[in-house]
Amino acid sequence: MEQIRTERLTKRYGTVSVVQDVSLSVQQGEVYGFLGLNGAGKTTTIRTLLGMIKPTSGDVFLFGNRVSESGSRLWNQVGYMVEMPAAYPGFTVRENLLLMAKLRGLKPSDSVDRVMKELNLDAYADRKAKFLSLGNMQKLGLAKALLHNPDILILDEPTNALDPAGIVEIRELLIRLAKQEGKTVFISSHILEEVAKMATRIGIIHKGVMLQEITAEEFETIRQKRLYIGVGGQREAARVVLADKGYQAREVKEGLLELADERAVRHPECVAKLLADAGLPLSLLKVEEEELESYFLKTIGAKEVRA
Ligand SMILES: Nc1ncnc2c1ncn2[C@@H]1O[C@H](COP(=O)(O)OP(=O)(O)OP(=O)(O)O)[C@@H](O)[C@H]1O
């Protein structure tokens, strides 16, 4: 079931298109990773999804309802966090959540206890918001977004201020919410690796334009793999042996050669044997996937070349 859809969404400020003809669709239970550099148009897209700003043209639908025509009813089923969350600084974590629960007309104790547990905020329940670390502030923001157990979660850079442990925690929480509870999660990020670890689908936006939309599986298969071999001081000798069998090798740093062809990546043992037989034993042999960031930048770069 489709939960989020934009149709040729465009937002212009003056003559500048900050978001240009973005069409995307997110099904129930998906974690959609909306990936782009700073200024790519992620926050603007998210704000239009949430009805906070009006599109210049195009449409936004949540649960099949056009956002511009839907009343406040819609927001009972949507949780969101856009940019750095705010909280009442003099209130404790629990008080902030109780207040939010009250505003949402929820039975406070149940929902507040549940989200504090989900986000491991129990230990900070009685700490005033102004004394929280940036990461815990962000968790408080997420807790507020989850308080009413919404079906759609829309989160702008949700792991921005978190430490590595916090990132893993939030990632696992979001995956669980999607997989086990069927929630639909839309998150923006500028870190490909982060998105790749939790998203079922990834949309890459650059300069307001959607460049590519791929599933997590497609992403795994199109990422280039390379074979790295350590040849010590025998670089030239190794190259000659490899070239003789049709392998192209490039030196990436001293004594380390990189082979990009599929034959080498699929059968590194053949490469190792070939060199060992030639009296050139390897000090290292490993297959590595392309750096995620480089894939991201390549995708963006390709667009720039075409433009
Ligand atoms: N109200 C506005 N008036 C004019 N330009 C704006 C306005 N809001 C955003 N922009 C511009 O739109 C572009 C996209 O901004 P947006 O915040 O959507 O990007 P982003 O991908 O979310 O980046 P970031 O991660 O930095 O928030 C930026 O160049 C920004 O300066």
The ligand as an SDF file (V2000), in Angstrom:
LIG
                    3D

 31 33  0  0  0  0  0  0  0  0999 V2000
   12.9440   30.0880    2.2200 N   0  0  0  0  0  0  0  0  0  0  0  0
   13.9230   29.9700    1.3330 C   0  0  0  0  0  0  0  0  0  0  0  0
   14.1970   30.9670    0.4770 N   0  0  0  0  0  0  0  0  0  0  0  0
   15.1750   30.8630   -0.4210 C   0  0  0  0  0  0  0  0  0  0  0  0
   15.9660   29.7780   -0.5650 N   0  0  0  0  0  0  0  0  0  0  0  0
   15.7560   28.7570    0.2490 C   0  0  0  0  0  0  0  0  0  0  0  0
   14.7230   28.7810    1.2360 C   0  0  0  0  0  0  0  0  0  0  0  0
   14.7490   27.6000    1.8860 N   0  0  0  0  0  0  0  0  0  0  0  0
   15.7430   26.8840    1.3430 C   0  0  0  0  0  0  0  0  0  0  0  0
   16.3550   27.5500    0.3540 N   0  0  0  0  0  0  0  0  0  0  0  0
   17.4790   27.0750   -0.4680 C   0  0  0  0  0  0  0  0  0  0  0  0
   17.0890   25.8590   -1.0360 O   0  0  0  0  0  0  0  0  0  0  0  0
   18.1870   24.9710   -1.1720 C   0  0  0  0  0  0  0  0  0  0  0  0
   17.8220   23.6280   -0.6220 C   0  0  0  0  0  0  0  0  0  0  0  0
   17.6490   23.7280    0.7690 O   0  0  0  0  0  0  0  0  0  0  0  0
   17.2580   22.4940    1.6830 P   0  0  0  0  0  0  0  0  0  0  0  0
   17.2960   22.9790    3.0910 O   0  0  0  0  0  0  0  0  0  0  0  0
   16.0160   21.8920    1.1900 O   0  0  0  0  0  0  0  0  0  0  0  0
   18.4460   21.5050    1.4090 O   0  0  0  0  0  0  0  0  0  0  0  0
   18.8660   20.2030    2.1930 P   0  0  0  0  0  0  0  0  0  0  0  0
   19.1170   19.1700    1.1770 O   0  0  0  0  0  0  0  0  0  0  0  0
   17.8750   19.8900    3.2460 O   0  0  0  0  0  0  0  0  0  0  0  0
   20.1900   20.6120    2.8420 O   0  0  0  0  0  0  0  0  0  0  0  0
   20.6130   20.6210    4.3660 P   0  0  0  0  0  0  0  0  0  0  0  0
   21.0590   19.2360    4.6330 O   0  0  0  0  0  0  0  0  0  0  0  0
   21.7200   21.6180    4.3770 O   0  0  0  0  0  0  0  0  0  0  0  0
   19.4080   21.0560    5.1660 O   0  0  0  0  0  0  0  0  0  0  0  0
   19.3440   25.6270   -0.4900 C   0  0  0  0  0  0  0  0  0  0  0  0
   20.1810   26.1810   -1.4720 O   0  0  0  0  0  0  0  0  0  0  0  0
   18.6990   26.7120    0.3490 C   0  0  0  0  0  0  0  0  0  0  0  0
   19.5480   27.8170    0.4800 O   0  0  0  0  0  0  0  0  0  0  0  0
  1  2  1  0
  2  3  1  0
  2  7  2  0
  3  4  2  0
  4  5  1  0
  5  6  2  0
  6  7  1  0
  6 10  1  0
  7  8  1  0
  8  9  2  0
  9 10  1  0
 10 11  1  0
 11 12  1  0
 11 30  1  0
 12 13  1  0
 13 14  1  0
 13 28  1  0
 14 15  1  0
 15 16  1  0
 16 17  2  0
 16 18  1  0
 16 19  1  0
 19 20  1  0
 20 21  2  0
 20 22  1  0
 20 23  1  0
 23 24  1  0
 24 25  2  0
 24 26  1  0
 24 27  1  0
 28 29  1  0
 28 30  1  0
 30 31  1  0
M  END
$$$$
